[in-house]
Amino acid sequence: MYKRIVVPLDGSELAETALGQAIELSKSTGAPLYLVRVVDISSMARYAGATPMAGADFGLLGTMVDEEREDSTTYITDMVKKLEGQGLSVSGEVLQGAIATAIVDAAGPDDVIVIASHGRTGVSRWFLGSVAEEVVRKATCPVLLVRKGIADATEADTAAS
């Protein structure tokens, strides 16, 4: 059915809520999990005020990027080991680029992306942006969007069983 189940993670509890659905999908289809985390240098540069016009210290930005890559690699490696310990077939990778674009590019046409979302609507979505919404718009493969409230209810049902 699916070649891989691509699960974008950013280290947040929200992103990890997608894992429950991804694991169930993996068990039912036999498709391996592929965990990805994206290091977005352009966002880091904007956050640090590192623009040529600002005369920022790009050496500091390089240090920040190196630290983020190291933290991301440790996080993905730990998540892979944890899920392998549960008997799952899983791999992981740290990607670089614009977050939504990197996620979409990581998924092939025979994959499925399982991604968490706050489920915000209206004005709050426009002000805060939405990686999940952009992934849904740009992906060329199926996308399973796990809304926070739904993920919480699923976890509660599983815990009660």
C-alpha positions as CSV (number, residue, x, y, z in Angstrom):
1,M,0.0,0.0,0.0
2,Y,2.6,2.6,1.1
3,K,6.4,2.4,0.6
4,R,7.1,4.5,3.7
5,I,5.3,6.5,6.4
6,V,7.0,9.9,6.6
7,V,6.7,11.5,10.0
8,P,7.9,15.0,10.4
9,L,9.1,15.7,14.0
10,D,10.4,19.0,15.5
11,G,10.9,17.8,19.0
12,S,7.6,19.1,20.3
13,E,4.9,17.1,22.0
14,L,2.5,18.3,19.4
15,A,4.6,16.8,16.5
16,E,4.9,13.6,18.4
17,T,1.2,13.2,18.6
18,A,1.3,12.0,15.0
19,L,3.4,9.0,16.0
20,G,0.4,7.1,17.4
21,Q,-1.4,7.2,14.1
22,A,1.9,6.5,12.1
23,I,2.7,3.5,14.3
24,E,-0.8,2.0,13.8
25,L,-0.6,2.6,10.1
26,S,2.8,0.9,10.0
27,K,1.5,-2.1,11.9
28,S,-1.5,-2.4,9.6
29,T,0.3,-1.9,6.3
30,G,3.8,-3.2,7.0
31,A,5.3,0.1,5.7
32,P,8.4,1.3,7.6
33,L,8.4,4.6,9.5
34,Y,10.7,7.4,8.2
35,L,11.2,10.1,10.8
36,V,12.4,13.5,9.5
37,R,13.4,16.7,11.3
38,V,14.2,19.8,9.3
39,V,16.8,22.5,10.1
40,D,15.6,25.7,8.5
41,I,18.6,28.0,8.3
42,S,16.7,30.9,6.7
43,S,14.3,31.0,9.7
44,M,17.2,30.8,12.1
45,A,18.9,33.7,10.3
46,R,15.8,35.8,10.5
47,Y,15.4,34.9,14.2
48,A,19.0,35.9,14.9
49,G,18.7,39.1,12.8
50,A,21.4,37.8,10.5
51,T,20.9,39.7,7.3
52,P,23.5,41.5,5.2
53,M,21.8,44.8,6.0
54,A,21.9,44.2,9.7
55,G,25.7,43.6,9.6
56,A,25.1,40.5,11.8
57,D,27.9,38.0,12.8
58,F,27.4,35.1,10.5
59,G,29.9,33.1,12.5
60,L,27.4,33.1,15.3
61,L,24.7,31.9,12.9
62,G,27.0,29.1,11.8
63,T,27.4,28.0,15.4
64,M,23.6,28.1,15.9
65,V,23.1,26.0,12.8
66,D,25.7,23.4,13.9
67,E,24.1,23.2,17.4
68,E,20.7,22.7,15.8
69,R,21.9,20.0,13.5
70,E,23.6,18.2,16.4
71,D,20.5,18.5,18.6
72,S,18.3,17.3,15.7
73,T,20.5,14.3,15.0
74,T,20.5,13.3,18.6
75,Y,16.7,13.6,18.8
76,I,16.0,11.6,15.6
77,T,18.6,8.9,16.6
78,D,16.9,8.6,20.0
79,M,13.4,8.4,18.5
80,V,14.6,5.7,16.0
81,K,16.1,3.6,18.8
82,K,13.0,4.0,20.9
83,L,10.7,2.8,18.1
84,E,13.0,0.0,17.0
85,G,12.8,-1.1,20.7
86,Q,9.1,-1.5,20.1
87,G,9.8,-3.9,17.2
88,L,9.1,-1.3,14.5
89,S,10.9,-0.9,11.2
90,V,12.1,2.7,11.3
91,S,14.8,5.1,10.0
92,G,15.4,8.8,10.4
93,E,17.1,11.7,8.8
94,V,17.8,15.4,9.5
95,L,17.1,17.5,6.5
96,Q,17.9,21.1,5.7
97,G,15.8,23.8,4.0
98,A,12.4,25.4,4.2
99,I,10.4,23.1,6.5
100,A,7.3,22.3,4.5
101,T,9.3,22.0,1.2
102,A,11.9,19.7,2.8
103,I,9.1,17.5,4.2
104,V,7.3,17.3,0.8
105,D,10.6,16.6,-1.0
106,A,11.4,13.8,1.5
107,A,8.2,11.9,0.5
108,G,7.9,9.9,-2.7
109,P,4.7,9.3,-4.6
110,D,4.3,5.9,-2.9
111,D,4.7,7.3,0.6
112,V,2.2,8.8,3.0
113,I,3.0,11.8,5.3
114,V,1.6,11.6,8.8
115,I,1.8,15.1,10.4
116,A,0.4,16.7,13.5
117,S,-1.5,20.1,13.4
118,H,-3.0,22.4,16.0
119,G,-6.1,22.5,13.9
120,R,-6.3,26.2,14.0
121,T,-8.6,28.0,11.7
122,G,-9.4,31.5,10.5
123,V,-7.2,34.4,11.4
124,S,-5.0,32.6,14.0
125,R,-3.9,30.2,11.2
126,W,-2.9,33.1,9.0
127,F,-0.9,34.9,11.6
128,L,0.8,31.9,13.0
129,G,1.4,30.1,9.7
130,S,0.9,26.4,9.2
131,V,3.6,23.9,8.1
132,A,1.0,21.2,8.0
133,E,-1.3,23.2,5.8
134,E,1.5,24.0,3.4
135,V,2.5,20.3,3.3
136,V,-1.1,19.3,2.5
137,R,-1.2,21.8,-0.4
138,K,2.2,20.8,-1.9
139,A,2.4,17.1,-1.3
140,T,2.1,14.7,-4.2
141,C,1.4,11.8,-2.0
142,P,-1.4,11.2,0.6
143,V,-1.2,13.2,3.8
144,L,-2.8,12.1,7.1
145,L,-3.3,15.2,9.2
146,V,-3.6,14.4,12.9
147,R,-5.3,17.2,14.8
148,K,-4.3,17.7,18.4
149,G,-7.7,17.1,19.9
150,I,-8.1,13.9,17.9
151,A,-4.7,12.6,18.9
152,D,-5.4,13.3,22.5
153,A,-8.7,11.4,22.4
154,T,-7.0,8.4,20.6
155,E,-4.2,8.3,23.2
156,A,-6.8,8.4,26.0
157,D,-8.8,5.6,24.4
158,T,-5.6,3.5,24.0
159,A,-4.6,4.1,27.6
160,A,-8.1,3.1,28.9
161,S,-7.9,-0.2,27.0
